């Protein structure tokens, strides 16, 4: 962390990252279920932007923008290239798939889904990848303006960006959740708006964290914070997992609720956040990016192979199939992280970064 010359580890945030990745998997896999649940778990991507914004500004380094962009690119792009390679191999053996090289050129360069081209990519429908280029370019943008503007101007600029982005996003999205491929008024990509708003909000959370707000609380206050943690987690669990209703008739309520829970976990004053401050969650949380990237193409491969030949079983035992494929996605993501993402990241860091 800047000013302390160390990067503080938040193991309980690793827990949140892992849970959010699993909830996104459940959202995309819910199609095989006959009951309407997990309807708004796509908002978990917005939560990832908030988390990314906090760590971007909390751990920001004194380096030039090109160096930052280079590190960010090599951190994100290997998983994209591996995914495209897996799909190319699957396309060779599965006749129903239709991989297109031309449709994935921008994806390979982290240039897709930021307004330059429509969201395309063949049968595999890799719409889930929109998050990565948005995270990449919006992070560079915020890093750059952080370097060139004084704090008093930067705060105003980021505040206006947050208000403008969330307002434009929600008013044109029926105040619901999700969306990434629509361009508003010929210039504002809805996925980019989500990234600008979320990462910007993470900036203000990092500012609050550096004030030491809710640090060194008394036992009585800690129990109060624990009660807040329980309430916020229960609120999010209910409205994300078990109902189709929007709290307050707006997806923005999710943003406010998660931001509060996120900060309580950062403060580590509640007993719930302390309970999840364990190395076990770091091991799982580090796999969240791989789980997110790999879960949807794995489902499509299952759909064109096993599900195709055992369609009666799939329709009859939908809950069992949902549980199995969700677990497979999690295990596959963890496997990919430790056999590919982690060693490749270490190699690139040693050789080039």
Beta strands, then each sheet from edge to edge (+ up, - down):
strand 1: 183-184
strand 2: 188-189
sheet 1: 1+ 2-
end
